[in-house]
Amino acid sequence: MKNRKLLGNGILIFTAVIWGLGFSWQRVGMSSIGPVTFTAAREIISAVFIGVAAILLSRRSGRYKDVSKGRQSTVAGGICCGVFLVLATLFQQVGIVYTTAGKAGFITAMYMLFVPIVGCILLKKRYGIVVWLAVITGVIGMYFLCIAGEFKLARGDALMLVCALLYSGHILCCDHFVGDADPVAMSAIQFVTASVISTILAFIVEVPTKEALVSALIPILYCGLVSGGMGYTLQIVGQRFTDPASGALIMSLEAVFAVLGGALMLNERMSLREVAGCIIMFAAIILVQLPDRKSRNEEGKSQSGREADAS
C-alpha cells in the first residue's frame, strides 16, 4: 500500500511539473486569441490525442468489455469530470485576463484547501490532523510564493476563486469514479465532453478565426497535448493510488514549478520571498506523507490481523 501511494504521489508531482510549465503557455496564447476559443482548441486536441490512446489500449487489453460496473464508472466519471474540467478551465482562462499571474496561481491552488472542506461537508470524508496541518502550511507557502503586495479580491480574483472550487470538484469526482473505471478511457470521455461544451460556447460568445488559431498554435498544442491530454490523464492514474486531499496538495505544486520554470526558461529571478514559499510548500508535501494516528492504528490492526492469520 505504501509503495502504491508513493507511485501515485510521484505521478502527481510529474503532473504538477507539466501544469506549471503550461501556465506560461496559457499567458502567451491569450495575446492573440479569445479565452473560450483557446480552451475549445486545446480540449479538442486533448480529446483526439487521448481518444486514440484509449482505443489502442482497449484493443490490446479489452479490460472493461465485459465488466458492467467498470463501463458505467468510466462513462459517468468521464462526463462528470469533463463538465467540472471545462468549467474550471474557462473560469481560469477568463480570470487570467483580469488578474496578475501571481494572484491567479495562488487562488487556483486554493483547491488544496477546498478538497478536504468539500469532502467533509458533501461526501462525509474524514481527514486526520496531519492533512489539515499540511493544507494550512501549503496555503501559507503558496501565499509567500505568489503574493508580493496587497491582496484584494477583484473581478479576476473572484473568477479564479470559482475556478479553484470547480477544480476541487474535479479532483473529488476523479477520486469517486477512478477506482472502478478505466483511467485512460475515462480521461478521453472527459475531454470529449469538455471539447463539445467549450466549442459550442466559443461560437456563441466569440468569433473563432483560422488566423487566430494559427497564431496561437504552439501554446494550443502544448496545452492540448502535454498540459491537458497527458497531464489530466496522469492525474486520474495517480489518484488511483493516493487520497484526494494529499493529491490536491501535491498537484498545487504546479505554482512552484511555474516559478521555477520561469527562472530557468525565461531568466526570471526568484525573490527571497518566493524561495521561502517554495521551501514551505515542499515542507507541506513532506508533512502530508506522514501517517496520522488514525492511519497508524489502522495499519497496526491490519498487521495484527495478518500475523494472526499466519499463526
N, C-alpha and C positions, 0 to 999 in steps of 0.2 A: 504493500500500500504506500509506504514511504517513497519507494523508487518511482511509483506511478505519479505521485504528487510532484516529485522533483522533475520528472519528464514534462508534465503539464505546465509547471511553472517556467521551465526552460523554453518551451514553445511560446508561452505568452510573453516572455521577455523579448524573444526574437520578433514577435508580433509588434511589441511596443517600439522596437527599433525601426521597423518598416513604417509604422504610422508616424513616428517622429520625423523621419526624413521626408515623408509625404506632405507634412504640413506646409513646408516652404513651396512645394509644387502647387498646392492649392492657392497660395497667395499669388504666385506667378500667373496661374491660369486665369485669375479674376481680372487681370488687366485688359483682357480682350474679349471676354465672353460673359454672359449673364450667369448668375449662380445656379439657377434652375436648369438651364441648358447644360452647364458644366456637369452638374450632378447626373442628369439624364445620360449624357455621353459616357461618363465613367461607369455608370451602372450597367449600361448595355454591353460595354466591353467586358466587364466582370462577369455578366451573365453568360456571354458566349464562351469565355475562357474556362470558367468553372463548369459550365454545362457540358462542354466537350470532355473535360476531365472526368466528370461524373459518369458519362456514357461509356467511356473507355474502361473505367474501373468496374462498372456494373457488369460489363461483358466478360471481364476476367474473373470476377468473384461470384456474381449472382447472389450476393449475400442476403438481400431482403425480398427476393422474388416471391417466396412462399411464406413470409412472416407478416401477417396482417398488422400486428401492433407496430412493427418496425416501419412499415409503409405509412401507416397513419401518422406516426410521430414525425416521420421525415417530411411529409406533405404539410401537416398542420404547423410543425415547427418552422418550416421554411417560409410559409406565408406569414405567420405571426412575426418572425424575426425580420422579414422583408419590410413589413409595414413600419416597425419600430426603426429599422435601419434607414429607410428613405426619409422618414420624418426628421430623425436626428441629424442626418447629413444635410438636409435642406435648411434646417434652422441654423446649423453650424456655418454653412456656406454663405447664407444671407447675413448672419451675425458678424462674420469676418469683415464685411463691408463697413460696418458701423462701429467697430471697436478695435482696439490695438491687439497685436499678436500676443502680448503678454497676458492681458486680461482674458483673451479667448482661450489660451492654453490653460490658465488657472481654472476658469469657470467650467470648461468642458471636463476637466479632470475631477470635478466635484462628484462625478458619478461614483467614485470610490466611496464617498460618504453616503450617497443616495441608495446604493445597492443594499447595504445591511439595514438601513432605515425602512426602505420599501419592503424588503424581505421580511422584516419583523412585523410590519403593520399588515400587509396584504397576504403574505404567504406563511405567517406564523413561524418563520425560521428563527432559530436561537443561535447567537454567536457569543463566544467567550470574551472575557475582558481583554485578552491579548489582541483580538481582532479590532476591538474598539480603540484601544490604545494605538495600534498601528495605523488605523484610519485617521485619528486625530493628528498623529505625528506626520503622516503623509500630507494632510491638508496644510499643516504649518510649513513643511518643506516646499510644497507647491507655491505657497504664498511668497516665500523668500525667493523662489526661483523666477516667478513670473511677474510679480507686482513690485514696481520700483518706486512709485509715487503714491498719491492719494487714490483710494479706491472708492469709486462711485458707480452705482448700478444704472448705467444709461440704457438707451434703446438696444444697442448691440449686445450689451451685457445681459439684458433680460432674455434676448433670443438665445444666447449661449447657455443661460441657465435652464431654459426649456430643453435645449439640446442635451445637456447633461442628464436631465431627468429621463429623457427618451432613451439615451444610451444605457442608463441603468435598467430600464425596462427590457432593452435588447439583451443585456447580459443575463438577466434573470430568466428571460424567455429561452435563451440558449441552454441555460442550466436545467430548465424544466424538461425540455424535449430531447436533449442530446444523448441521454442515457440509452434510449431505445432506437434512436434514429441513425441513419447513415449520414455521417457528418458532411461528406463531400456533396451528396445529393441534396441534403438539407440546405447547404450553402448555395448550391445552384438555384434552387427554388426561391430562396430569399432574394437573390439578385434578379431573377426574372420578375418577381413581384415588385421589387424596387424600381427596376427599369421601366416597367409598364406605367406605374404611378407617376414617376418623375417625367417621363416622356409626354404623357397627357398634360401634366401641369406646365411643362415647358412651352407647348404650343398654345396654351391658354393665356399665360402671363408674360411670355416673351416671344421674340421673333428669331428663332434659330436660323443661322445662315451658314453656308458652306465655308465662307471666308473666315468667320469667327472660329469655327471648329478647327480649321487648318492652322490658324494662328496659335491656338492653344493645344495643339496635337500632343506635344511631348508631356505637358502636365496631365492631360487627359489619359494618356497611355500609362504613365506611372501610377496615377491614382486608380485607374481601372484594372490594370494587370497586377501590380505589386501591392499597393496600399489597400486596394479593395479586394480583388479576387483572391490573391494569396493571403493577405493579412486577415480578412474576416473568416476565411476557411481555417487558417491556423488557430484563430480564436476559438472556433467551435471544437476543433480537435483538442486543443489544450484544456478547454473547460470540462472535457470528459474526465480529467484526472485531478481536478482541484475544485475547491469550493468557490462560489461566486464572489464572496467578499474578498478573499485572497486574490482571485483572478482580477477583480476590478482594480485593486491596489497596484498589482503588477503592471497591468495594461496602462495605468495612468502614468507610468514611466515614459510614455510617448513624449510628454512635455520635456523631460530631462534630455532625451535623445534628440529632440528638436533643437534644443540649445546647443548640445554638443555637436550636432551636425552643422549648425550654423558657424560654429567656431572652426571646425575642420574644413568645411567645404566653401564657406563664404568669407573666411578670415575675420569672423566676428569674435571679439574678445569677451570673455565672461568676467563679470564683476565678482568681487568677493562675496557679495550677497547671493549671486547665482550659484557660485561654488558651494556656499553654505546650504543652499536649497537642495542641490544635488546630493550632498552628504546626508542631509536629514531624510531625503526620500529613500536613499539606499538603506538607511538605518530602519526605516519603516518596513521595507521589504524583508530585511533580516528578521525583524520583530514578528512579522506575521507568520513566519515559518516556524516559530517556537510553539510547541503544543501547549494549550492551556490545561487547566486542571481537569476539565470535563473530558478532553481528548486523552489525557494520561490515564484517567480512571477507566475509560472505555477500552484503551489499549491494554491496561493491566488485566481487566476482566477477560478480554479476548485471549491474552497469553495464558491466563489461568485455565481457561476452557480448553485450549489446545494441549496444555500439559496434562489436564485430567483425561482428555480423550486418549492421549498417548499412553498413559498408565493403565 
